[in-house]
Amino acid sequence: MQIPVEHRPSAVAGALYIVVTAIVALLAFVGPIPLEDPGIGDTPYFLILLMHFGFGAVLVVAARYAATAAPQRLISKRTGIGGSRRKSSTPPPSTSMVERDPLRRLMVVPEVLIVCTLLLFLFVYIFATNANMDYVQRFIESGGNLRLAVDSTTERLIASARYLPLLAVNLGVYLYTRVFRWPAVRGTRGGPYAITGFALLWVLLAVFLSVIALPSFLRLEGLPLLAWVSMVPLFLVLSTMRYSLGVFYGISYGVFSTLLINYWLGTFSLVSLQVVVIIYLFHYSVFMPLMLLVYHNIRNSEFPRFLVFPVAWTAFELARSSGFVGFPWGLVGHSQYAMVPLIQIAELTGIWGVSFVVVLVNSAIAETISRMIANAHVGMRPRFPAFRPAVVAAVVVAATLLYGGARIGFERVAGPEPRDSVRVALIQQNSDPRKHDYDRTLGSLKRLTDEALEENPDIVVWSETAFVPNIRRWGEEDPMRHRLARLVLRMREYQESIETHLVTGNDDYARVFDEDGNEIDRHSFNAAVMFSDEGERMQTYHKVRLVPFTEYFPYEEQLPFIHDTLQEFDVHFWKPGEERTVFEHPKFRFSTPICFEDMFPGEVRQFVLEDIDMIVNLTNDYWSLTPVQAKQHFVGGMFRAVENRLPLVRSTASGLTTYVDEFGNIHGTLPYYEEAQMVTDVPLYERGRTLYTLLGDWFAYTAFVIMALLIVLSVHKRIAHRG
């Protein structure tokens, strides 16, 4: 049977899906670089191919079905059920209105396919960086269960050949249905068509703006001003789409922004990027339905609707930063790290208050636009209520800036005098412990330290795992028999010779004995060790907050499959420390949050409550191969200085070695990926504890409680409405 003209676009689209999928599959299996020994890791790609082929088949069948069913449906429409003719005051619908393209009922499918295909393509493209890394190639050669091409360029070409044709056909169908078949799209969605018809494009725009507002691949310093409007497209979509579609778009925003902000995790370990994206998929799958449930049920409430998004987002940022899988990276407030007057409210609210203000402005702008569109739709001129959200947001921003400016001004005019100062030498040896020779690294550390010693520092700070061989273990072995024992002896002799306190990152361990005194186990720790100016090992800190899935997995007995899989991908686990060590230097007290511990406001606050004078962060950001990760790490960690009004110094293997004062001002940095050292004088003040130090995350928890109450009220309202 010949397909009518009005149904041919569906048939053509379906055939296009089938043909393109077949060609891509053929190239993937028998092309120049075919899939070898397909395994469970290839399952997502097989599913993508199946989804595209299946959707093409559905379109073709739908077009054929519509062609055969159209005459009968026309008769039914004109004569009524059973064929009995009835009178009507409205004219019979035209054929073009009745026999709409079957694609109308499948409008969201191309969007789902675009999201899934683009997500997998970006992941594979990013992960291809590993092909150029020596330690990954050694892992593959040693029998590791990983398949990569010989270099990143080849791997990315393979990814492009396998995914871009699928993206092209999806995008073509998506644009066709919206540009040329817009009545069908409009018939399935409410709200302004300019927003609802192209909702996915608006969401992807919000993703892009949110990503580049932070330090990113586009601009290392980020674009802080963009953060104030980056979420407006997302909020416009969420406020106009029906609930189910809003949830889909919200989750899509969350997953894409997570992937693109954290793209550098593709080289941290062989599983980090996958794990983070999966975790955030779960986070947003819980968060978005709840937030939109409240938003759509608050229309007749006294609670201002434009406050839902900032309150919910603040609560969400706290939730995703908590627990075993907590990962407070790329928070909205981090984008404002350079806006010194604005971030002063962190001493009251923590980073959460900064995020709240930024999201509030985005929500207020979106709400104002929505109200203006609604007024224009009914022919009303804009009135003050339409602009009330923007006015409220402007007042909050003005008050925040006024507080910050006054706080900085007071410090300059009537601030306390420093009681003392400490000269700190920060050493950046520019090495990765997974790749570089330990002897070479020690040589770099010694040379850079000798340069710094010319300025007579009070303490020398080496980075996380700057010296890799376990000092405690190999210090007990015979140097004549073990190379690492000889290396430890050289390090100890050097440290004693400099006659200066030294802090270094290092491995450490603790022995576990049975009742008879026999050693039955050893617990390994990521540690920081301080030596005195006489060479004595004084104190050791064991990292408390470990990176989930790559440094720590506590569910070995409950989830042995995941534990074993992680170890198969070259993951080595530590034990978490139990005490927050305060290092006692003759001139000051300090603690050493290690690596990403400085990203957690509550973790650092626990150190500060022990009455320290300075935060000393030891970090290894060399592995990421990009200054973007190092910059993101820095902008997240620097807020700890403002929150607690304490100076922060960072010593990195390579990353951003720097000193930040109590107000967030940056006093010198070292270049990325260069061997360098800096000596800085850090003044010490007698200050009272900030509100944040005293009460912790009270602001975020308040938002969390408010959101929980709104969720309960929304659920109750829905139940009552259905009853």
C-alpha positions, 0 to 999 in steps of 0.5 A: 500500500502506498503511504500518503504524503502526510505520513511519508516524513515518518516513514523516511525518518524511520528508514533513515534511522534503520539505514544509518544504524545498520551502517554504523553497526557494520563499521563497528564490527567489520570496519577498519578498527572493529570491536574485538572480543565484545564484552560487558563494557560494550553493552551501552553501545549495543543498547544505543544501536538497538534503540535507534534501530527499534525507533526506526522500525516503529516509525515505519510501522506507525506510518504504514498503520496510519495509512491503513487506518486513516479512512476508517478514522475519518469515517468515525470522526464524521459519523460518530461511534458506530457510524450514526450521523449526528449534528454538531455546531462545529465543522468537521475537522479537516484531514490534515488535522485528523490524520496527524503524523504518527511521529507526534506521539513520539516527540520525546524519543529523538530527545532521549536518543540525543541525550543517551548518544551524546552522553556516551560519545562524550564519555568515550571521547574524554576517556580516550585521553587514557590511551596516551598515559604510560601507566594505563598502557602498562596496565593493559600490557600486564593483562588488565581488562581494558581495551584502548587504541594505541593513542588518544587521536585514534581512539577519538576517531573511532568514537566519532565514527561510532556515535556522530552519525547517530547523533546527526540523524537524531538531530536532523529528525529533532529539528525537522519535527520542530521547525517543519512539523511544529503544530504536532509538537505544539499539540503535545506540550503547553507553554510558549512554543519558543521554549517548549518546542526546543526545550532540549536545546535550552537545557543544553545551553544551560549546561554549557553556560553553567560549565563555563561559568566555572573554571573550564576547558574554555577559560581557566579562570571561568566566567563568573558573571555567566553564573548569574544567568546560566540556569535561566534557560533550565528554569524556564523549561522546568517552569513551563513543561509538564511534570514528567518532561520537566523531570527528564530535562532536569536529570539531563541537565544534571548528568551533562553538567556533571560529566563536563565539569568533571571531565578530567576524572577520566584520567584520575583512575579507570573508573572514577568518571563512570562512578561519578556520573552514575552517582549523580544520575541517581542524585538528580533522579531523586532531586528533580522529581521532588523539586518539581513536585513542590514547584508545580504544587505551590502555585496557590500557596503563600510561599513565593514560587520563585524561591523553590529553586534556590531553596531546593538547590541549596538543600541539594548541594548539601545532600550531594556533598554528604555521606560516603559518596559526597562530592562537593565539586562544582557547586554553584557558589564556586563560580564566584571565587574571584568576587571577593565582596560577594563571598564574605557571607561565607563566614555566616552561611558557608559556601551554601549562602553564596550558591543560594544568592546566585541561584536566587537571581537565576530563578527570579529572572526566569520567573519574571520572564515567565510572568511577562510572557503570561501577561503578553499572552492575555494582552496585559501590560506588565505590572509590578507583581511581574517584576517582584521576584527580580526586585527581591533578588536585587535587594538580596544581592545588594545586601550581600555586597554591602555586607562584604564591602563593609566587612572588608572596609572594617578590616582595613580600618579597625582590624586587629594587628597580627600577633605573629607571622610564619614564613612558609616554603611551599614546594611544587616538584611537578611529578606524579607518583604513579609515573615518575622515578622516586629517586628523581622526585627526591632530587627535585624536592631537595633542589627546590627546598635548597632554593627555598631555604635561602629565605630562612623559612620556619617550615617547609611543606611538601605535597601529598605523596611527594615522597612515596616510599613508606617512611615508617616501613622502609625506615625499619629495613636494612638499607644495604638490602633494599633500594627503598630503605636506602631512599628513605635513609637519604630523605631522613638524612637530608631532612635532618641536615636542613635544620627546619621543620618539614611536612610531607605527604607519605604512605603510612601503616598501622599493624594489627595484632591478635591476642597472642601478639602476632601481626595479622594485618596492616592498615595502609593510610594516606598520610601527612608527616611532620619532622622537627628541625632536628630530624625527629618524626613528631606527628602523623595525620591519616587522611579521614575523608577518602575518595569513594571507590578509588581510595576507599570502599567500605562495603567489601563484604556486602558488595564483593562484586563491586569491590573485586571489579574496582580492584581489577581496574587497578584501584588500591584502597586505603583505610580512613584515619580516625583522628584529626591531628593538630600539628604543633610547630613552635610558632603556630598550630595547623592541620593538613586536610589532604587533597580533596578533603579541603573541598568539604566545609564540614570536614575542615571546620572540624579541624578549625574547632581544634583551635588551629592557626592555619590550614595547610592543604597537601594536594597532588593534582598532577595526575589530571594532566589539565590545569582545569582540574587544579583550578576547580580544586583550588576555587572550591577549597579556598572558601574554607579560608573565608568560612573560618577566617583562617589563612590557607596555604596549599602545596601541590605536586602540581596544581595551584600552589598558593597562599589565600588570606582570611578574606579570599585574597590570593597572595601569589601562585606557582605556574602549573606543571612546572618545578617551582617553589614559593616562600610566603609570610603568613600573618597570624591573627587572634580572631573569634570564631565565625558564625559558620565555624560555630554553627556549621552548615546551619544555612544549608540544613535550614533550606533542607528542612524547608524543602522537606516540609514543602515536599510533605505539604505537596504530597498531602495536597496531591493525596487530598486532591485525588481523594 
